[in-house]
């Protein structure tokens, strides 16, 4: 009986200590880095999500969003998360692949996807496995999003793959594999951070930049680069991730609220971005943007060009097994949804 009383007393003391520790837990300070422009639809959605989460935490927790790439490029953001300077990020594949390389298959396979329906199908099929890989590396994926199709904005008119070989093309800093592939294909890549793209266009350091219309409008690319090739080169796919350490520091109510708010924000971002892609093109056309739409023959030329790149991408920019999985899933979708 005495032994039982001592055990019960010990358990009671431990319970009090744990309760006191929980009560004294420090508020969570979420520091989120992203390239999205301040006051853009993406930025506003993140702030709204943060307000919902803070109310659920109800302990003085805060979310600070560092927009406009103020914490550096996406690779810099991923590195800052790794060392704890940041603990959340809304990143495209450029930053996400620094955490988990297999995710690059959703963006780094040009002309592989033909519609948003295909993108959605492949992403949702691959999502559970990808999210587990991120979790294994210490990150929680809160939502997946996209930001439009990449088009080519250039200082000179162009419509064929060969036309761009005489131009200097922007590539993301920190992507040596892409640099080598482009050089091998006869192109002239220039590696820059996104903050340097506009002045590089203005000075002629680069002549062409692959970008989504919405981002090109926000960054004012169409002024120095008034020609756009209207081809769906690749979707810009991204995700909101938070470090496992920050996630575990949240209350269960905070985690639940953040997941729900993030899912809502992600769905809104995807829907709005797909509409605003076309609206951004129309807005830039009013300011003088010239849009070139490939002829059927030119489109076939572009597809042949992309197919020639695939062997160079597979196993370098995109892990071979993931590359093959995307192709298999697309074949599966197209077989079930013939045009």
C-alpha positions as a LaTeX table, in Angstrom:
\begin{tabular}{lrrr}
\hline
Residue & $x$ (\AA) & $y$ (\AA) & $z$ (\AA) \\
\hline
Unk1 & 0.00 & 0.00 & 0.00 \\
Unk2 & 2.85 & 2.36 & 0.91 \\
Unk3 & 4.63 & 1.56 & $-2.39$ \\
Unk4 & 1.41 & 2.31 & $-4.30$ \\
Unk5 & 0.96 & 5.64 & $-2.49$ \\
Unk6 & 4.52 & 6.66 & $-3.29$ \\
Unk7 & 4.01 & 5.78 & $-6.97$ \\
Unk8 & 0.79 & 7.76 & $-7.10$ \\
Unk9 & 2.47 & 10.72 & $-5.43$ \\
Unk10 & 5.35 & 10.58 & $-7.91$ \\
Unk11 & 2.98 & 10.49 & $-10.85$ \\
Unk12 & 1.04 & 13.40 & $-9.40$ \\
Unk13 & 4.22 & 15.47 & $-9.02$ \\
Unk14 & 5.25 & 14.67 & $-12.61$ \\
Unk15 & 1.81 & 15.70 & $-13.80$ \\
Unk16 & 2.13 & 19.03 & $-11.98$ \\
Unk17 & 5.58 & 19.62 & $-13.45$ \\
Unk18 & 4.38 & 18.88 & $-16.96$ \\
Unk19 & 1.35 & 21.10 & $-16.50$ \\
Unk20 & 3.54 & 23.93 & $-15.24$ \\
Unk21 & 5.92 & 23.45 & $-18.15$ \\
Unk22 & 3.04 & 23.59 & $-20.62$ \\
Unk23 & 1.63 & 26.69 & $-18.98$ \\
Unk24 & 5.02 & 28.40 & $-19.19$ \\
Unk25 & 5.64 & 27.42 & $-22.83$ \\
Unk26 & 6.89 & 30.39 & $-24.79$ \\
Unk27 & 4.68 & 31.83 & $-27.53$ \\
Unk28 & 5.59 & 30.62 & $-31.02$ \\
Unk29 & 7.28 & 33.21 & $-33.21$ \\
Unk30 & 6.71 & 32.13 & $-36.81$ \\
Unk31 & 9.12 & 33.86 & $-39.21$ \\
Unk32 & 8.09 & 33.17 & $-42.79$ \\
Unk33 & 10.24 & 34.01 & $-45.81$ \\
Unk34 & 8.96 & 34.24 & $-49.37$ \\
Unk35 & 9.52 & 35.96 & $-52.71$ \\
Unk36 & 5.86 & 36.90 & $-53.15$ \\
Unk37 & 5.31 & 40.65 & $-53.53$ \\
Unk38 & 4.04 & 42.58 & $-50.54$ \\
Unk39 & 0.27 & 43.22 & $-50.68$ \\
Unk40 & $-0.16$ & 40.62 & $-53.44$ \\
Unk41 & $-2.95$ & 38.05 & $-53.20$ \\
Unk42 & $-0.42$ & 35.53 & $-51.83$ \\
Unk43 & 0.84 & 37.93 & $-49.17$ \\
Unk44 & $-2.69$ & 38.84 & $-48.07$ \\
Unk45 & $-3.69$ & 35.17 & $-47.86$ \\
Unk46 & $-0.69$ & 34.43 & $-45.63$ \\
Unk47 & $-1.56$ & 37.30 & $-43.29$ \\
Unk48 & $-5.18$ & 36.17 & $-43.05$ \\
Unk49 & $-4.05$ & 32.62 & $-42.30$ \\
Unk50 & $-1.76$ & 33.95 & $-39.58$ \\
Unk51 & $-4.57$ & 35.84 & $-37.88$ \\
Unk52 & $-6.69$ & 32.68 & $-37.70$ \\
Unk53 & $-3.79$ & 30.72 & $-36.25$ \\
Unk54 & $-2.91$ & 33.37 & $-33.64$ \\
Unk55 & $-6.47$ & 33.42 & $-32.32$ \\
Unk56 & $-6.39$ & 29.65 & $-31.90$ \\
Unk57 & $-3.00$ & 29.71 & $-30.15$ \\
Unk58 & $-4.24$ & 32.50 & $-27.87$ \\
Unk59 & $-0.86$ & 32.83 & $-26.16$ \\
Unk60 & 0.81 & 35.81 & $-27.81$ \\
Unk61 & 2.18 & 33.79 & $-30.73$ \\
Unk62 & 2.99 & 35.82 & $-33.85$ \\
Unk63 & 3.53 & 35.38 & $-37.58$ \\
Unk64 & 5.90 & 37.72 & $-39.39$ \\
Unk65 & 5.92 & 37.47 & $-43.19$ \\
Unk66 & 9.12 & 38.61 & $-44.91$ \\
Unk67 & 7.88 & 39.26 & $-48.44$ \\
Unk68 & 9.62 & 40.52 & $-51.60$ \\
Unk69 & 12.60 & 38.22 & $-51.06$ \\
Unk70 & 13.82 & 40.41 & $-48.20$ \\
Unk71 & 15.53 & 37.35 & $-46.68$ \\
Unk72 & 17.27 & 36.52 & $-49.96$ \\
Unk73 & 16.39 & 34.16 & $-52.79$ \\
Unk74 & 14.55 & 30.90 & $-52.31$ \\
Unk75 & 17.71 & 28.89 & $-51.76$ \\
Unk76 & 18.75 & 31.43 & $-49.12$ \\
Unk77 & 15.33 & 31.08 & $-47.49$ \\
Unk78 & 15.66 & 27.29 & $-47.36$ \\
Unk79 & 19.12 & 27.64 & $-45.79$ \\
Unk80 & 17.83 & 30.13 & $-43.22$ \\
Unk81 & 15.12 & 27.65 & $-42.26$ \\
Unk82 & 17.72 & 24.94 & $-41.88$ \\
Unk83 & 19.74 & 26.97 & $-39.36$ \\
Unk84 & 16.72 & 28.41 & $-37.53$ \\
Unk85 & 16.80 & 32.04 & $-38.69$ \\
Unk86 & 13.44 & 31.38 & $-40.34$ \\
Unk87 & 11.00 & 28.61 & $-39.47$ \\
Unk88 & 8.50 & 28.81 & $-42.32$ \\
Unk89 & 8.54 & 29.52 & $-46.04$ \\
Unk90 & 6.22 & 29.85 & $-49.00$ \\
Unk91 & 8.51 & 28.48 & $-51.67$ \\
Unk92 & 8.43 & 27.39 & $-55.27$ \\
Unk93 & 10.20 & 24.24 & $-56.39$ \\
Unk94 & 13.48 & 26.19 & $-56.52$ \\
Unk95 & 13.52 & 26.43 & $-52.73$ \\
Unk96 & 11.63 & 23.23 & $-51.94$ \\
Unk97 & 14.10 & 21.03 & $-53.83$ \\
Unk98 & 16.79 & 22.22 & $-51.40$ \\
Unk99 & 14.84 & 20.27 & $-48.78$ \\
Unk100 & 13.55 & 17.36 & $-50.88$ \\
Unk101 & 14.85 & 16.92 & $-54.48$ \\
Unk102 & 12.01 & 14.69 & $-55.70$ \\
Unk103 & 9.57 & 17.63 & $-55.60$ \\
Unk104 & 11.34 & 19.16 & $-58.63$ \\
Unk105 & 9.32 & 16.85 & $-60.91$ \\
Unk106 & 6.29 & 19.13 & $-60.50$ \\
Unk107 & 8.02 & 22.11 & $-62.13$ \\
Unk108 & 11.28 & 21.24 & $-63.84$ \\
Unk109 & 9.88 & 19.19 & $-66.72$ \\
Unk110 & 9.12 & 21.74 & $-69.50$ \\
Unk111 & 5.99 & 21.17 & $-71.63$ \\
Unk112 & 5.33 & 17.92 & $-69.78$ \\
Unk113 & 2.01 & 19.18 & $-68.34$ \\
Unk114 & $-0.69$ & 20.39 & $-70.72$ \\
Unk115 & $-3.34$ & 21.65 & $-68.28$ \\
Unk116 & $-3.98$ & 22.51 & $-64.66$ \\
Unk117 & $-6.09$ & 19.37 & $-64.41$ \\
Unk118 & $-2.98$ & 17.32 & $-65.19$ \\
Unk119 & $-0.92$ & 19.25 & $-62.65$ \\
Unk120 & $-3.58$ & 18.71 & $-59.97$ \\
Unk121 & $-3.89$ & 15.00 & $-60.73$ \\
Unk122 & $-0.17$ & 14.29 & $-60.56$ \\
Unk123 & 0.40 & 16.44 & $-57.47$ \\
Unk124 & $-2.41$ & 14.80 & $-55.51$ \\
Unk125 & $-1.24$ & 11.31 & $-56.45$ \\
Unk126 & 2.33 & 12.10 & $-55.36$ \\
Unk127 & 1.38 & 14.24 & $-52.38$ \\
Unk128 & 1.31 & 11.66 & $-49.53$ \\
Unk129 & 4.76 & 10.29 & $-50.35$ \\
Unk130 & 6.26 & 13.75 & $-50.87$ \\
Unk131 & 4.85 & 15.11 & $-47.63$ \\
Unk132 & 6.24 & 12.13 & $-45.73$ \\
Unk133 & 9.69 & 12.81 & $-47.20$ \\
Unk134 & 9.48 & 16.42 & $-46.01$ \\
Unk135 & 8.36 & 15.28 & $-42.56$ \\
Unk136 & 11.27 & 12.84 & $-42.36$ \\
Unk137 & 13.59 & 15.79 & $-42.98$ \\
Unk138 & 11.99 & 17.96 & $-40.31$ \\
Unk139 & 9.38 & 19.96 & $-42.24$ \\
Unk140 & 5.57 & 19.97 & $-42.25$ \\
Unk141 & 3.83 & 20.80 & $-45.54$ \\
Unk142 & 0.74 & 22.90 & $-44.86$ \\
Unk143 & $-0.52$ & 23.38 & $-48.42$ \\
Unk144 & 0.46 & 23.10 & $-52.07$ \\
Unk145 & $-0.11$ & 25.94 & $-54.49$ \\
Unk146 & 0.78 & 27.24 & $-57.90$ \\
Unk147 & 1.34 & 30.65 & $-59.44$ \\
Unk148 & 0.65 & 30.36 & $-63.13$ \\
Unk149 & 2.42 & 29.10 & $-66.24$ \\
Unk150 & 5.90 & 30.27 & $-67.13$ \\
Unk151 & 6.11 & 32.29 & $-70.33$ \\
Unk152 & 9.14 & 33.93 & $-71.94$ \\
Unk153 & 9.43 & 37.73 & $-71.67$ \\
Unk154 & 12.13 & 39.18 & $-73.93$ \\
Unk155 & 13.60 & 42.45 & $-75.13$ \\
Unk156 & 13.29 & 41.24 & $-78.73$ \\
Unk157 & 10.49 & 39.41 & $-80.53$ \\
Unk158 & 10.94 & 35.61 & $-80.61$ \\
Unk159 & 8.76 & 32.60 & $-81.33$ \\
Unk160 & 11.01 & 29.57 & $-81.98$ \\
Unk161 & 13.53 & 27.75 & $-79.73$ \\
Unk162 & 16.32 & 28.84 & $-82.06$ \\
Unk163 & 15.40 & 32.52 & $-81.63$ \\
Unk164 & 16.41 & 32.47 & $-77.98$ \\
Unk165 & 19.91 & 31.17 & $-78.62$ \\
Unk166 & 21.07 & 34.67 & $-79.52$ \\
Unk167 & 19.78 & 36.01 & $-76.18$ \\
Unk168 & 21.08 & 35.95 & $-72.62$ \\
Unk169 & 18.50 & 34.19 & $-70.45$ \\
Unk170 & 17.89 & 34.50 & $-66.72$ \\
Unk171 & 18.26 & 31.33 & $-64.64$ \\
Unk172 & 17.79 & 30.93 & $-60.91$ \\
Unk173 & 20.91 & 31.34 & $-58.81$ \\
Unk174 & 22.00 & 28.03 & $-57.30$ \\
Unk175 & 20.89 & 25.78 & $-60.17$ \\
Unk176 & 24.17 & 24.63 & $-61.79$ \\
Unk177 & 22.48 & 21.63 & $-63.44$ \\
Unk178 & 20.15 & 23.93 & $-65.39$ \\
Unk179 & 23.09 & 26.14 & $-66.37$ \\
Unk180 & 24.99 & 23.17 & $-67.79$ \\
Unk181 & 21.97 & 21.82 & $-69.67$ \\
Unk182 & 21.27 & 25.20 & $-71.26$ \\
Unk183 & 24.89 & 25.67 & $-72.28$ \\
Unk184 & 24.96 & 22.20 & $-73.80$ \\
Unk185 & 21.88 & 23.12 & $-75.85$ \\
Unk186 & 23.57 & 26.26 & $-77.21$ \\
Unk187 & 21.93 & 28.85 & $-74.95$ \\
Unk188 & 23.45 & 31.62 & $-72.84$ \\
Unk189 & 22.20 & 31.41 & $-69.23$ \\
Unk190 & 22.93 & 34.13 & $-66.69$ \\
Unk191 & 22.53 & 33.13 & $-63.04$ \\
Unk192 & 20.85 & 35.80 & $-60.89$ \\
Unk193 & 18.74 & 36.26 & $-57.79$ \\
Unk194 & 15.19 & 37.40 & $-58.53$ \\
Unk195 & 15.85 & 40.82 & $-57.01$ \\
Unk196 & 18.46 & 41.42 & $-59.72$ \\
Unk197 & 16.27 & 40.49 & $-62.71$ \\
Unk198 & 14.68 & 43.90 & $-63.41$ \\
Unk199 & 17.93 & 45.90 & $-63.39$ \\
Unk200 & 19.56 & 43.15 & $-65.46$ \\
Unk201 & 16.80 & 43.49 & $-68.07$ \\
Unk202 & 17.09 & 47.26 & $-68.03$ \\
Unk203 & 20.84 & 47.23 & $-68.58$ \\
Unk204 & 20.91 & 44.39 & $-71.09$ \\
Unk205 & 22.75 & 41.97 & $-68.82$ \\
Unk206 & 19.94 & 39.58 & $-69.76$ \\
Unk207 & 17.56 & 39.71 & $-72.73$ \\
Unk208 & 14.91 & 37.21 & $-71.68$ \\
Unk209 & 13.33 & 36.05 & $-68.43$ \\
Unk210 & 11.03 & 33.03 & $-67.94$ \\
Unk211 & 8.30 & 34.18 & $-65.55$ \\
Unk212 & 4.60 & 33.87 & $-64.82$ \\
Unk213 & 2.50 & 36.79 & $-66.12$ \\
Unk214 & 1.34 & 37.75 & $-62.63$ \\
Unk215 & 4.90 & 37.98 & $-61.34$ \\
Unk216 & 6.08 & 39.75 & $-64.51$ \\
Unk217 & 3.38 & 42.38 & $-64.01$ \\
Unk218 & 4.19 & 42.87 & $-60.32$ \\
Unk219 & 7.94 & 43.06 & $-61.03$ \\
Unk220 & 7.45 & 45.32 & $-64.07$ \\
Unk221 & 9.36 & 43.04 & $-66.44$ \\
Unk222 & 7.20 & 43.92 & $-69.44$ \\
Unk223 & 8.58 & 47.45 & $-69.64$ \\
Unk224 & 12.16 & 46.47 & $-70.57$ \\
Unk225 & 10.99 & 43.12 & $-72.04$ \\
Unk226 & 7.84 & 43.97 & $-74.07$ \\
Unk227 & 7.56 & 40.66 & $-75.97$ \\
Unk228 & 5.93 & 37.54 & $-74.53$ \\
Unk229 & 5.76 & 34.07 & $-76.04$ \\
Unk230 & 2.39 & 32.60 & $-75.07$ \\
Unk231 & 3.39 & 29.02 & $-74.40$ \\
Unk232 & 2.76 & 27.04 & $-71.21$ \\
Unk233 & 6.42 & 26.19 & $-70.64$ \\
Unk234 & 6.02 & 24.89 & $-67.09$ \\
Unk235 & 3.79 & 25.49 & $-64.07$ \\
Unk236 & 5.22 & 27.31 & $-61.08$ \\
Unk237 & 4.36 & 24.99 & $-58.22$ \\
Unk238 & 5.05 & 25.68 & $-54.58$ \\
Unk239 & 4.16 & 24.88 & $-51.00$ \\
Unk240 & 3.98 & 26.42 & $-47.57$ \\
Unk241 & 6.26 & 24.56 & $-45.18$ \\
Unk242 & 7.00 & 25.02 & $-41.50$ \\
Unk243 & 9.81 & 23.43 & $-39.53$ \\
Unk244 & 8.88 & 20.45 & $-37.38$ \\
Unk245 & 10.40 & 22.23 & $-34.38$ \\
Unk246 & 8.04 & 25.21 & $-34.77$ \\
Unk247 & 5.10 & 22.90 & $-35.46$ \\
Unk248 & 5.72 & 20.83 & $-32.33$ \\
Unk249 & 5.89 & 24.01 & $-30.25$ \\
Unk250 & 2.28 & 24.89 & $-31.18$ \\
Unk251 & $-0.73$ & 23.87 & $-29.16$ \\
Unk252 & $-2.98$ & 21.14 & $-30.61$ \\
Unk253 & $-5.64$ & 23.80 & $-31.18$ \\
Unk254 & $-3.10$ & 25.98 & $-32.96$ \\
Unk255 & $-1.97$ & 23.11 & $-35.18$ \\
Unk256 & $-5.55$ & 22.24 & $-36.11$ \\
Unk257 & $-6.43$ & 25.86 & $-36.86$ \\
Unk258 & $-3.27$ & 26.39 & $-38.91$ \\
Unk259 & $-3.89$ & 23.29 & $-41.02$ \\
Unk260 & $-7.47$ & 24.35 & $-41.73$ \\
Unk261 & $-6.56$ & 27.97 & $-42.47$ \\
Unk262 & $-3.62$ & 26.90 & $-44.63$ \\
Unk263 & $-5.78$ & 24.50 & $-46.66$ \\
Unk264 & $-8.27$ & 27.33 & $-47.25$ \\
Unk265 & $-5.52$ & 29.78 & $-48.23$ \\
Unk266 & $-3.89$ & 27.28 & $-50.56$ \\
Unk267 & $-7.15$ & 26.60 & $-52.40$ \\
Unk268 & $-7.84$ & 30.33 & $-52.72$ \\
Unk269 & $-4.33$ & 31.02 & $-54.02$ \\
Unk270 & $-4.59$ & 28.31 & $-56.67$ \\
Unk271 & $-8.00$ & 29.50 & $-57.86$ \\
Unk272 & $-7.09$ & 33.20 & $-57.94$ \\
Unk273 & $-3.67$ & 32.69 & $-59.50$ \\
Unk274 & $-5.13$ & 30.75 & $-62.41$ \\
Unk275 & $-7.58$ & 33.55 & $-63.15$ \\
Unk276 & $-5.11$ & 36.38 & $-62.62$ \\
Unk277 & $-2.64$ & 34.82 & $-65.06$ \\
Unk278 & $-4.86$ & 35.92 & $-67.96$ \\
Unk279 & $-5.76$ & 39.21 & $-66.30$ \\
Unk280 & $-2.08$ & 40.07 & $-65.90$ \\
Unk281 & $-1.43$ & 39.47 & $-69.60$ \\
Unk282 & $-4.34$ & 41.73 & $-70.52$ \\
Unk283 & $-3.07$ & 44.45 & $-68.18$ \\
Unk284 & 0.43 & 44.30 & $-69.68$ \\
Unk285 & $-0.98$ & 44.38 & $-73.21$ \\
Unk286 & $-2.61$ & 47.71 & $-72.38$ \\
Unk287 & 0.89 & 48.94 & $-71.51$ \\
Unk288 & 2.38 & 47.78 & $-74.78$ \\
Unk289 & 3.17 & 44.10 & $-74.29$ \\
Unk290 & 3.30 & 42.23 & $-77.61$ \\
Unk291 & 2.06 & 38.64 & $-77.34$ \\
Unk292 & 3.20 & 36.01 & $-79.82$ \\
Unk293 & 1.21 & 32.78 & $-80.02$ \\
Unk294 & 3.08 & 29.86 & $-81.63$ \\
Unk295 & 1.67 & 28.40 & $-84.82$ \\
Unk296 & 0.94 & 24.65 & $-84.80$ \\
Unk297 & 4.27 & 24.08 & $-86.57$ \\
Unk298 & 6.15 & 26.22 & $-84.01$ \\
Unk299 & 4.40 & 24.46 & $-81.12$ \\
Unk300 & 5.48 & 21.09 & $-82.55$ \\
Unk301 & 9.02 & 22.45 & $-82.75$ \\
Unk302 & 8.89 & 23.45 & $-79.11$ \\
Unk303 & 7.62 & 20.01 & $-78.05$ \\
Unk304 & 10.38 & 18.32 & $-80.01$ \\
Unk305 & 12.87 & 20.64 & $-78.33$ \\
Unk306 & 11.51 & 19.79 & $-74.86$ \\
Unk307 & 11.65 & 16.06 & $-75.56$ \\
Unk308 & 15.31 & 16.51 & $-76.43$ \\
Unk309 & 15.93 & 18.04 & $-73.01$ \\
Unk310 & 14.21 & 15.28 & $-71.01$ \\
Unk311 & 17.16 & 12.82 & $-71.05$ \\
Unk312 & 19.38 & 15.60 & $-69.69$ \\
Unk313 & 16.87 & 16.51 & $-66.94$ \\
Unk314 & 16.14 & 12.94 & $-65.86$ \\
Unk315 & 18.59 & 11.97 & $-63.15$ \\
Unk316 & 20.03 & 15.50 & $-62.78$ \\
Unk317 & 17.42 & 18.20 & $-62.15$ \\
Unk318 & 14.76 & 15.58 & $-61.45$ \\
Unk319 & 15.46 & 12.19 & $-59.78$ \\
Unk320 & 15.02 & 9.43 & $-62.37$ \\
Unk321 & 12.39 & 7.49 & $-60.42$ \\
Unk322 & 10.29 & 10.64 & $-59.88$ \\
Unk323 & 10.60 & 11.65 & $-63.53$ \\
Unk324 & 9.30 & 8.22 & $-64.54$ \\
Unk325 & 6.48 & 8.39 & $-61.98$ \\
Unk326 & 5.24 & 11.71 & $-63.43$ \\
Unk327 & 5.23 & 10.28 & $-66.95$ \\
Unk328 & 3.33 & 7.20 & $-65.75$ \\
Unk329 & 0.71 & 9.27 & $-63.92$ \\
Unk330 & 0.22 & 11.57 & $-66.91$ \\
Unk331 & $-0.28$ & 8.58 & $-69.19$ \\
Unk332 & $-2.80$ & 7.23 & $-66.66$ \\
Unk333 & $-4.70$ & 10.53 & $-66.56$ \\
Unk334 & $-4.74$ & 10.98 & $-70.35$ \\
Unk335 & $-5.97$ & 7.45 & $-70.88$ \\
Unk336 & $-8.91$ & 8.12 & $-68.56$ \\
Unk337 & $-9.54$ & 11.62 & $-69.97$ \\
Unk338 & $-9.08$ & 11.48 & $-73.75$ \\
Unk339 & $-9.66$ & 14.73 & $-75.60$ \\
\hline
\end{tabular}
